[in-house]
Amino acid sequence: MGLAASYAGRLGLTAWRRKSTLLGLAAGLVLLVLCLQYNAASRPEPAKLDDSQEPTNDDKSPLQRTLRNHQEGAAKLSNDLQLPRLSDPEGGGNALDDGDALKQSLGGENVKFVQADAKVPLVTSSHPEAEDAAPKNQFFSKAILSMARIPAEQPGREEVAGRKAVIEQFGGDVQRAVVEASTPGLQPVLQYNSYDQQGLYQMGIPYVNLDPRRPYVPEQRLVHFDLKGAPPKVSYLKRLFPLVRQLGATGVLLEWEDMFPFTGPLASIAAGNSYSRRDVDEILTAARGSELEVIPLVQTFGHVEFALKHPEFESLREVPESPQALCPSLNASMDFVEKMIEQVMEVHQGARFLHIGCDEVFQMGECRRCRSQMRETLFLSHVARVASFVRNRYGAVTPIIWDDMLRHLSPQSLEEFRIGELVEPMVWVYAEDVYRFVPSMVWDKFAAVFPYVWSASAFKGAFGETLYIPNVKRHLENNLRWLEVMSAEGPKFKGGFRGIAITGWQRYDHFAVLCELLPAAVPSLAVNLLATSHGYFNQSLKGKLQSSLGCARPGSPASSSSYSRTESIVNLNSDPYLWDKFGRCFFPGAPFFKLTYRLHAAEIEVKEFLDSVMKSKGWMTDYNIRRKYSSPLRVDELMGEHPRVYHTLTALARSARDALDDVFDSYTIAEWVEQRIYPDIQTLEQLQRDSLALKSVHTWSKRPLPPLRDLKRLGVPMPEDDDVTNTNSTPQISGK
């Protein structure tokens, strides 16, 4: 009986436990169902678009939609913001924070050239706030931020204050959108207009609010050729003109400077390797034969170093020590300007426009004659005199001037000198953010004074005085931003924009060294010309770009391969200089374009070698070399790679001669090699001499080594300054 009772007790306890377990599971299931229902009820349904429904212009930019939601008091971003379903490209992208961009102050300062150290990184991380909120969805945050660029209408200074509060909340909305996109059950709807296509982000093409279905294409698309100090051969220009016409150019802006064959009293300002009169005639005939309008450019105020550097014209300087600017108070200055214009216009028969420069007049109102007048009066009176001469002498010719000296002048001053009736301004900005340098108030002022206006972007020569290859990504964004600005600001002017000049500076001024040479920038020119000639830049232009640059010849295996049909037009994230994309193409100057990649690799190799020998290791530093104090065995080890590195540079110099022979004369080739390759060759040769000097020593003095005498001027104590006389003091080195 006791055994039976014990068994029955255990059986009852087991049944009770089973019932309790089942009841607990049932309660947990009910609670889970209730939580899921509550979560589903509280989450808004995603916005659904009919297949035939087109997004309106107001909805094209995610940033615009977000700002609109804030203005209308919408509580949730997911009803309006549609996230693209894209794979995360390797290396990330160039996502810029428009919140920070809108927070930047709108200044009126000039920007013709942007320093190399101001370069935007090729690859940047995603927005930090979005990363903190959703680390597993970094790409979604990058995609949103890369799409959320400047709206169709740039905010004026008066609008910025009103948007600041909205921008502060934008990051939070992006975070919520990222989290919602990753939530199971929420299926984001793909919503792109035809410009914001899925591949633009991966290709590194800057996003600008442009629509290829309604593109803005400037009427005139000029290619600027800066000829000063390095004249391309006439034969090369004859090959290049048909290419730029094929890519969409309508004209060329020729800045002759000292390459023009001036004669008579101006003969001394023509360079020794300037074009002949026959050369000029051939260039103009070739340009017109390619249906390109020719506009000459003659500097008539600032940047006249090419003339005022000579003793014959030294007396015309505003500042005796500097040949940068003319003195506008001298009648002889006006006589000089008139003679230059007459000789240039004599060979440009039928020209409709003449660019008279007038930019960056740094020195004005400083001489004895000019001090009594206001700077703006000096500037406007001189411009009015030059422009009046052009209009009176050549009735059908319209003068153009650079706009930077006008940006800070009052409309009353411009009206007083009738500047709007005499010239047309060419507004130049080569940085990506055009409105930062020419804000809305300047456009309003110009529109009230000038019936027509021009713009000027760049395809080379704007991001560093000593660069030898242009960053195509930065230049493309500059040009696309200009299309956006021209579309927005053009209606303010009675006649609108005449067109755009895509500048290609060869030197920052007359005394500067060469920057990017023309053949190295042909791919950049092609990309930017296609963009400005079509009003957009995307995959649809791939065939025209590749065929123009000789990348896919008819009947070749590459032209029919599936890879050629599916590859992207460019990849500016990983290949901003387009070495990979166009390194095997055949365009005018292609051999030199390819050589710049070899130069890039050689520079890295030389730097690494010198750092290893002279900085990372401790036997051939400046200290060792100065005292001839080192180990011969270690010196031999360190110099082991020297012959190979040295041969790389000498071979590169010979290759440069061959690659440039069809483009430039021997003077320009020699100048480029001296500036780009020769300094490293000199350094390596000096290092070789130093190594031989170190190894020539076979006995060495005991320590301490004599101090460097020059250190005393830096406050470093010398042995003789010690209070206690050291009988074992050593001699001192007096040299540096």
C-alpha positions in Angstrom: 0.0 0.0 0.0 2.8 2.5 0.9 4.5 1.8 -2.4 1.3 2.3 -4.3 0.5 5.5 -2.5 4.0 6.9 -3.2 3.6 6.0 -7.0 0.2 7.7 -7.1 1.6 10.9 -5.5 4.4 11.1 -8.0 1.9 10.6 -10.9 -0.3 13.4 -9.7 2.6 15.8 -9.3 3.7 15.0 -12.8 0.3 15.7 -14.3 0.1 19.0 -12.4 3.4 20.1 -13.8 2.4 19.2 -17.3 -0.8 21.3 -17.0 1.2 24.2 -15.6 3.6 24.1 -18.5 0.8 24.0 -21.1 -0.9 26.9 -19.4 2.3 29.0 -19.5 3.0 28.3 -23.1 -0.6 29.2 -24.0 -0.3 32.5 -22.1 3.0 33.3 -23.8 1.6 32.7 -27.2 -1.4 34.9 -26.5 0.9 37.7 -25.3 3.1 37.3 -28.5 0.1 37.6 -30.8 -1.1 40.7 -28.9 2.3 42.3 -29.3 2.5 41.6 -33.0 -1.0 43.0 -33.6 -0.2 46.1 -31.7 3.1 46.5 -33.7 1.3 46.1 -37.0 -1.4 48.5 -36.0 1.0 51.2 -35.0 3.2 50.9 -38.1 2.1 53.0 -41.1 1.6 51.2 -44.4 4.2 52.0 -47.1 3.2 54.4 -49.8 2.0 52.7 -52.9 2.4 54.1 -56.4 0.4 53.0 -59.4 2.6 51.7 -62.1 1.5 54.5 -64.4 2.0 57.2 -61.8 4.8 59.6 -62.5 6.5 61.4 -59.6 6.0 65.1 -59.8 9.0 67.5 -60.1 8.5 68.4 -56.4 9.0 64.8 -55.4 12.1 64.1 -57.3 14.6 65.0 -54.6 14.4 63.0 -51.3 15.6 66.2 -49.5 12.8 68.2 -51.0 10.3 65.6 -49.9 11.7 65.6 -46.4 11.6 69.4 -46.2 8.1 69.5 -47.6 7.0 66.9 -44.9 8.3 69.2 -42.2 6.5 72.2 -43.6 3.2 70.3 -43.9 3.6 68.8 -40.4 3.8 65.2 -41.6 4.7 62.9 -38.8 6.4 60.1 -40.6 9.0 60.0 -43.4 8.3 56.5 -44.7 5.0 57.6 -46.4 7.0 59.7 -48.8 10.7 58.7 -48.9 11.4 55.7 -51.1 14.6 53.9 -50.6 16.5 52.3 -53.5 17.3 48.6 -53.1 20.9 48.6 -54.2 23.9 46.4 -53.4 26.6 48.0 -51.3 29.5 48.8 -53.8 33.0 48.0 -52.6 34.7 51.0 -51.3 31.6 53.0 -50.5 30.7 56.2 -52.2 31.1 60.0 -52.1 28.1 60.8 -49.9 28.0 64.4 -48.9 25.9 65.8 -46.1 23.6 68.4 -47.4 22.8 69.5 -43.9 26.4 70.6 -43.6 26.3 72.1 -47.1 23.3 74.2 -46.3 24.9 75.4 -43.1 27.8 76.8 -44.9 27.7 80.6 -45.2 27.1 82.0 -48.6 30.0 84.2 -49.4 30.8 86.5 -52.3 34.5 85.6 -52.5 36.1 84.8 -55.8 37.2 81.3 -56.7 39.0 80.7 -59.9 41.4 78.0 -58.7 40.8 75.6 -55.9 43.8 74.4 -53.9 44.7 70.8 -54.1 44.6 70.4 -50.3 40.9 71.4 -50.5 40.1 68.3 -52.5 37.0 66.3 -51.5 37.9 62.7 -50.6 37.2 60.2 -53.4 35.5 57.9 -50.9 33.9 59.0 -47.7 32.0 57.3 -45.0 28.2 57.5 -44.6 26.5 60.0 -42.5 27.7 59.5 -38.9 24.3 59.8 -37.4 22.9 57.2 -39.6 25.8 54.9 -38.9 25.2 55.2 -35.1 21.5 54.5 -35.5 21.7 51.6 -37.9 25.2 50.2 -38.3 24.0 47.3 -40.3 22.4 49.5 -42.9 25.2 51.9 -43.8 24.6 51.6 -47.5 21.0 52.8 -47.1 22.2 55.9 -45.3 24.8 56.4 -48.0 22.2 56.1 -50.8 19.9 58.5 -49.1 22.6 61.1 -48.5 24.0 60.8 -52.0 20.6 61.3 -53.4 19.7 64.2 -51.1 21.7 66.8 -52.8 21.0 70.5 -53.5 17.4 71.1 -54.5 16.3 72.3 -57.9 16.2 75.9 -56.7 19.2 76.8 -54.6 18.3 78.5 -51.3 19.1 82.2 -51.1 20.7 83.8 -48.1 17.3 84.8 -46.8 16.1 81.1 -46.9 19.0 79.6 -45.1 18.0 80.7 -41.7 14.5 79.2 -42.1 15.9 75.8 -43.2 18.5 75.4 -40.5 16.0 74.0 -38.0 14.7 71.6 -40.6 18.3 70.4 -41.4 18.9 69.6 -37.7 16.0 67.1 -37.8 16.9 65.7 -41.2 19.5 63.3 -39.8 16.9 61.8 -37.4 14.4 61.3 -40.2 17.1 59.5 -42.2 17.8 57.2 -39.3 14.2 56.3 -38.9 13.9 55.7 -42.7 16.9 53.4 -42.5 15.5 51.4 -39.6 12.1 51.1 -41.3 13.7 49.9 -44.5 15.4 47.0 -42.6 12.2 46.0 -40.7 10.7 42.7 -41.9 7.5 43.1 -43.7 8.1 46.6 -45.0 8.9 46.5 -48.7 10.3 49.7 -50.0 9.0 50.8 -53.4 11.6 51.7 -56.0 11.1 55.2 -57.1 13.6 56.8 -59.5 13.2 59.5 -62.1 15.2 58.8 -65.3 18.2 60.7 -64.2 18.6 59.2 -60.7 19.1 55.7 -62.0 20.3 52.8 -60.0 23.9 52.8 -61.4 24.8 56.5 -60.8 25.8 55.9 -57.2 28.1 53.0 -58.0 29.7 54.9 -60.9 30.5 57.9 -58.7 28.6 60.3 -60.9 27.6 63.3 -58.8 23.9 63.6 -58.2 22.4 66.8 -59.4 18.7 67.5 -59.7 18.6 67.4 -63.5 16.1 65.6 -65.6 17.3 64.2 -69.0 13.7 64.2 -70.3 13.7 68.0 -69.9 17.5 68.8 -70.1 18.9 72.3 -69.9 21.5 72.6 -72.7 23.4 75.9 -73.0 23.1 77.5 -76.4 26.8 78.1 -76.7 29.3 75.5 -75.4 32.8 76.9 -75.7 36.1 75.1 -75.0 38.7 77.4 -73.6 42.3 76.9 -74.8 44.9 78.5 -72.6 47.9 78.9 -74.9 50.2 80.9 -72.8 53.8 79.7 -72.7 53.1 76.2 -74.1 51.6 76.4 -77.6 50.2 73.1 -78.9 51.3 72.3 -82.4 48.9 73.3 -85.2 48.7 69.7 -86.4 47.5 68.7 -82.9 44.8 71.3 -82.8 43.6 70.3 -86.2 43.1 66.8 -84.8 41.4 68.1 -81.6 38.9 70.5 -83.1 36.8 67.8 -84.9 36.7 65.8 -81.7 35.4 68.7 -79.5 32.8 69.4 -82.2 31.8 65.8 -82.2 31.4 65.9 -78.4 29.1 68.9 -78.6 31.2 72.1 -78.6 29.9 75.0 -80.6 33.0 77.3 -80.3 36.4 77.8 -78.9 37.7 80.6 -76.6 41.4 81.2 -77.6 43.5 82.9 -74.9 46.6 83.8 -77.0 48.7 85.8 -74.5 52.3 85.7 -75.6 51.7 83.0 -78.2 50.2 85.6 -80.6 52.6 86.9 -83.3 52.4 90.6 -82.2 54.4 92.9 -84.5 55.6 96.5 -84.7 55.8 98.2 -81.3 54.4 95.1 -79.6 56.8 92.6 -81.2 58.8 92.2 -77.9 55.8 90.7 -76.1 55.5 87.7 -78.5 57.3 84.7 -77.1 60.2 83.3 -79.0 58.2 80.1 -79.7 54.9 82.0 -80.5 52.8 81.1 -83.5 53.5 82.7 -86.8 50.8 84.6 -88.7 50.4 81.6 -91.0 50.0 79.3 -87.9 47.2 81.5 -86.6 45.4 81.5 -89.9 45.6 77.7 -90.1 44.3 77.4 -86.5 41.3 79.7 -87.3 40.6 78.0 -90.6 40.7 74.5 -88.9 38.3 75.7 -86.1 35.8 77.2 -88.6 36.1 74.1 -90.7 34.9 72.1 -87.7 32.0 74.5 -87.4 33.4 76.1 -84.2 32.9 79.8 -83.5 36.1 81.5 -82.5 36.2 84.0 -79.7 39.6 85.6 -79.0 40.6 86.6 -75.4 43.0 89.5 -74.8 43.9 90.6 -71.2 43.4 94.3 -71.0 43.8 95.2 -67.2 45.0 92.4 -64.9 47.1 89.4 -65.8 49.2 91.4 -68.3 52.5 90.0 -66.9 53.4 88.7 -70.4 53.8 92.4 -71.5 54.6 94.4 -68.5 57.5 92.2 -67.6 59.5 93.7 -70.5 61.4 97.0 -70.0 59.6 98.6 -72.9 56.3 98.5 -71.0 57.6 98.7 -67.4 56.3 102.2 -67.1 52.7 101.1 -67.5 52.6 99.1 -64.3 50.3 100.1 -61.4 52.9 99.0 -59.0 56.6 99.4 -60.1 57.7 96.1 -58.6 54.9 94.0 -60.1 53.9 93.5 -63.7 50.4 92.1 -62.8 48.2 95.0 -63.7 48.1 98.1 -65.8 47.8 101.6 -64.4 44.4 102.8 -65.7 45.2 106.5 -65.2 47.8 106.5 -67.9 46.8 107.4 -71.5 49.7 105.2 -72.6 48.0 102.2 -71.0 44.9 102.7 -73.2 47.1 103.2 -76.3 48.8 99.9 -75.5 45.5 98.1 -75.0 44.1 99.4 -78.3 47.2 98.3 -80.2 46.8 94.7 -78.8 43.1 94.6 -79.7 43.7 95.9 -83.2 46.4 93.3 -84.0 44.3 90.4 -82.6 41.0 91.5 -84.3 42.8 91.9 -87.6 43.1 88.2 -87.9 39.8 87.3 -86.3 37.6 88.7 -89.1 33.9 88.1 -88.5 34.2 87.5 -84.8 31.0 88.3 -82.9 32.6 88.5 -79.4 35.9 89.6 -77.9 36.8 88.6 -74.4 38.8 91.5 -72.8 39.6 89.6 -69.5 39.6 92.1 -66.6 39.7 89.5 -63.9 41.8 89.4 -60.7 43.0 93.0 -60.9 44.9 92.6 -57.6 46.8 95.9 -57.8 44.6 98.9 -58.3 44.5 102.4 -56.8 48.1 102.1 -55.5 50.1 104.4 -57.7 50.4 108.2 -57.2 47.9 109.0 -59.9 45.3 106.5 -58.8 45.3 106.9 -55.0 42.8 109.8 -55.1 40.1 107.7 -56.8 37.9 104.9 -55.5 38.9 101.4 -56.7 35.5 100.7 -58.2 35.7 104.0 -60.1 39.1 103.1 -61.5 38.0 99.6 -62.5 34.7 100.6 -64.1 36.1 103.6 -66.0 38.8 101.5 -67.5 36.4 98.7 -68.5 34.1 101.3 -70.0 36.9 102.9 -72.0 38.1 99.5 -73.4 34.6 98.2 -74.2 33.6 101.5 -75.8 36.7 101.3 -78.0 35.7 97.8 -79.1 32.1 98.7 -79.8 33.0 101.9 -81.7 35.8 100.3 -83.7 34.1 96.9 -84.4 30.4 97.6 -84.3 29.2 94.0 -84.5 31.5 92.8 -81.8 30.3 92.4 -78.2 32.9 92.6 -75.4 32.9 89.9 -72.7 34.6 90.3 -69.3 35.2 88.0 -66.3 32.7 88.8 -63.6 34.7 88.5 -60.3 35.5 92.2 -60.1 31.8 93.1 -60.5 30.4 90.9 -57.7 30.9 93.3 -54.9 30.0 96.5 -56.8 26.7 98.3 -56.3 24.1 98.3 -59.1 24.2 102.1 -58.9 27.9 102.1 -59.9 27.3 99.7 -62.7 24.5 101.8 -64.0 26.5 105.0 -63.7 29.1 103.7 -66.1 26.5 102.0 -68.4 28.4 98.7 -68.0 25.3 96.7 -68.8 25.2 98.3 -72.2 28.9 97.8 -72.9 29.9 94.3 -71.8 28.5 90.8 -71.0 29.8 89.2 -67.9 31.2 85.6 -67.8 30.6 84.3 -64.3 33.3 81.8 -63.4 33.4 79.3 -60.5 35.4 76.1 -60.8 34.5 74.6 -57.4 31.5 72.3 -56.9 29.3 74.7 -54.9 28.6 77.6 -57.3 26.2 79.4 -55.1 28.7 79.6 -52.3 30.8 82.0 -54.4 28.0 83.6 -56.4 24.9 83.7 -54.2 21.4 84.5 -55.3 21.7 88.2 -54.5 24.6 88.5 -57.0 22.5 86.9 -59.7 19.6 89.3 -58.9 22.0 92.2 -59.2 23.5 91.0 -62.5 20.0 90.4 -63.9 19.0 93.9 -63.1 22.0 95.3 -65.0 22.9 92.9 -67.8 20.5 91.5 -70.4 22.8 88.6 -71.2 25.2 86.5 -69.1 27.7 83.7 -69.6 29.1 81.0 -67.3 32.5 79.4 -67.0 33.3 76.0 -65.6 36.6 74.0 -66.0 37.8 70.7 -67.3 41.4 71.1 -66.1 43.8 73.5 -64.4 41.6 74.5 -61.4 42.4 72.3 -58.4 46.2 72.7 -58.0 49.1 74.6 -59.6 51.3 71.6 -60.0 48.9 68.8 -60.9 49.4 66.9 -64.1 46.1 65.0 -64.4 42.6 66.4 -63.7 40.2 64.9 -61.2 37.3 64.2 -63.5 34.8 63.6 -60.7 35.3 67.1 -59.3 35.1 68.8 -62.7 32.0 66.8 -63.7 30.2 67.9 -60.6 31.3 71.5 -61.3 29.8 71.4 -64.8 26.6 69.6 -63.7 26.1 72.1 -60.9 26.5 74.9 -63.5 23.7 73.4 -65.6 21.5 73.5 -62.5 22.4 77.1 -61.7 21.9 78.2 -65.3 18.5 76.6 -65.5 17.5 78.3 -62.3 19.0 81.8 -62.8 18.6 82.1 -66.6 15.0 83.3 -66.6 16.0 86.3 -64.5 17.9 87.8 -67.4 16.1 89.3 -70.4 18.2 87.4 -72.9 19.2 84.5 -70.5 22.5 82.7 -70.7 24.5 83.0 -73.9 26.3 79.8 -73.0 29.1 78.2 -71.0 32.9 78.2 -71.4 34.6 75.1 -70.2 38.0 76.4 -69.3 41.3 74.5 -69.5 44.0 76.5 -67.7 47.6 75.6 -68.6 49.2 77.9 -66.0 47.7 79.7 -63.0 49.3 82.9 -64.4 52.2 83.8 -66.7 54.9 83.1 -64.1 53.5 79.8 -62.8 54.7 76.4 -63.8 52.7 74.1 -66.1 49.7 72.4 -64.6 47.7 69.7 -66.5 48.8 69.6 -70.1 46.0 69.5 -72.7 46.5 65.9 -73.9 46.3 64.6 -70.3 42.9 66.3 -70.0 41.2 65.1 -73.1 39.1 62.4 -71.3 38.0 65.0 -68.8 37.1 67.4 -71.6 35.1 64.7 -73.3 33.1 63.8 -70.2 32.3 67.4 -69.4 31.5 68.4 -73.0 29.1 65.5 -73.2 27.4 66.5 -70.0 27.0 70.1 -70.9 25.9 69.3 -74.5 23.2 66.9 -73.3 22.1 68.4 -70.0 23.0 65.3 -68.0 25.6 62.5 -67.8 24.6 58.9 -67.4 25.0 55.4 -68.9 23.1 56.4 -72.0 26.1 58.4 -73.2 28.6 55.5 -72.9 28.6 54.6 -76.6 29.2 58.2 -77.7 32.0 58.7 -75.2 33.8 55.6 -76.0 33.6 56.0 -79.8 34.7 59.6 -79.6 37.8 58.7 -77.6 38.6 55.7 -79.9 37.9 53.1 -77.2 35.8 50.7 -79.3 36.7 50.5 -83.0 34.1 48.9 -85.3 34.7 45.3 -85.9 37.1 44.9 -83.0 36.5 42.1 -80.4 36.0 44.6 -77.6 33.2 46.4 -79.4 31.1 43.3 -79.6 31.8 41.6 -76.3 29.2 41.3 -73.6 31.6 43.0 -71.2 31.7 46.1 -73.4 27.9 46.2 -73.5 27.4 45.9 -69.8 30.3 47.8 -68.3 29.6 51.2 -66.7 30.4 54.4 -68.6 32.9 55.4 -65.9 33.6 54.6 -62.3 34.7 57.9 -60.7 34.8 56.4 -57.2 37.7 54.1 -58.0 39.0 55.8 -61.1 38.6 59.6 -60.8 41.4 60.2 -63.3 40.0 57.7 -65.8 43.3 55.9 -66.2 41.7 52.5 -66.1 38.8 53.4 -68.3 40.6 55.2 -71.1 44.2 53.9 -70.7 43.8 51.8 -73.8 41.9 54.2 -76.0 43.2 56.1 -79.1 42.4 59.8 -78.9 44.7 62.8 -79.7 47.3 62.8 -77.1 46.5 59.4 -75.7 50.2 58.3 -75.3 50.9 61.2 -73.0 47.6 60.5 -71.0 48.9 56.9 -70.5 52.3 58.2 -69.5 50.8 60.3 -66.6 49.8 57.0 -65.0 53.4 55.8 -65.2 54.5 59.1 -63.7 52.0 58.6 -60.8 53.4 55.2 -60.1 57.0 56.4 -60.3 56.4 59.3 -57.9 55.0 56.8 -55.3 58.0 54.5 -55.9 60.5 57.3 -55.5 58.9 58.7 -52.4 58.7 55.2 -50.7 62.4 54.6 -51.6 63.6 58.0 -50.2 61.5 57.6 -47.1 62.9 54.2 -46.5 66.5 55.2 -47.0 66.6 58.6 -45.4 63.9 58.6 -42.8 62.7 55.1 -41.8 66.3 53.7 -41.5 69.0 55.1 -39.3 72.2 55.0 -41.5 71.6 57.5 -44.3 69.7 60.3 -42.6 70.8 63.9 -43.0 72.7 63.6 -39.8 74.7 60.6 -41.1 75.4 62.3 -44.4 76.5 65.6 -42.8 79.0 63.9 -40.6 80.0 61.1 -42.9 79.3 58.7 -40.1 77.7 55.4 -41.1 78.2 51.7 -41.7 79.3 50.9 -45.2 77.6 47.6 -45.0 74.3 49.2 -44.1 74.7 51.8 -46.9 75.1 49.1 -49.5 71.9 47.4 -48.2 69.9 50.7 -48.3 71.1 51.5 -51.9 70.2 48.2 -53.3 67.1 49.4 -55.0 68.6 52.7 -56.2 69.6 51.5 -59.8 66.1 50.2 -60.5 64.3 53.3 -59.2 66.7 55.6 -61.0 66.3 53.8 -64.3 62.5 54.1 -64.0 62.8 57.9 -64.0 65.3 58.2 -66.8 63.2 55.9 -68.9 60.1 58.0 -68.1 61.9 61.2 -69.3 62.7 59.6 -72.6 59.1 58.3 -72.9 57.7 61.8 -72.2 59.8 63.2 -75.1 58.2 60.6 -77.4 54.7 61.0 -76.1 54.7 64.8 -76.4 56.5 65.1 -79.6 53.3 65.2 -81.7 51.7 67.8 -79.3 54.2 70.4 -78.2 57.5 71.9 -79.3 60.8 71.0 -77.7 60.7 74.0 -75.3 57.4 72.8 -73.7 58.6 69.2 -73.6 61.8 70.2 -71.9 60.0 72.5 -69.4 57.5 69.7 -68.4 60.3 67.2 -67.9 62.3 69.7 -65.8 59.4 70.4 -63.6 57.9 66.9 -63.2 60.7 64.3 -63.5 64.1 66.1 -63.2 63.8 67.0 -59.5 63.5 63.4 -58.5 66.4 62.4 -60.8 68.5 65.1 -59.1 67.6 63.8 -55.7 68.5 60.2 -56.6 71.8 61.3 -58.1 72.7 63.3 -55.0 71.8 60.3 -52.8 74.2 58.2 -54.9 77.0 60.8 -54.3 76.2 60.8 -50.6 76.4 57.0 -50.4 79.8 57.0 -52.0 81.0 59.7 -49.6 79.8 57.6 -46.6 81.5 54.5 -47.9 84.8 56.4 -48.5 85.4 56.7 -44.8 87.3 53.9 -43.2 88.0 55.2 -39.7 85.6 57.1 -37.5 86.1 59.5 -34.6 84.9 58.6 -31.1 81.8 60.0 -29.6 80.6 62.6 -28.8 80.4 63.9 -32.4 81.0 67.6 -32.8 77.8 69.7 -32.6 76.4 71.6 -35.5 77.5 75.2 -35.1 74.3 76.6 -36.8 72.2 75.2 -33.9 73.5 78.0 -31.7 71.2 80.6 -33.3 68.3 78.4 -32.3 69.3 78.6 -28.7 70.9 75.2 -28.5 73.9 75.3 -26.0 77.4 74.6 -27.3 80.2 72.9 -25.3 82.1 76.2 -24.8 79.0 77.6 -23.1 79.3 75.1 -20.2 80.2 76.5 -16.8 82.7 73.7 -16.3 85.6 73.5 -18.8 85.6 70.2 -20.5 89.2 69.2 -21.3 88.0 66.5 -23.6 85.8 68.8 -25.7 85.7 68.0 -29.4 85.8 70.3 -32.4 82.5 71.7 -33.8 81.0 71.6 -37.2 80.5 75.1 -38.6 78.6 74.2 -41.7 74.9 73.7 -42.0 
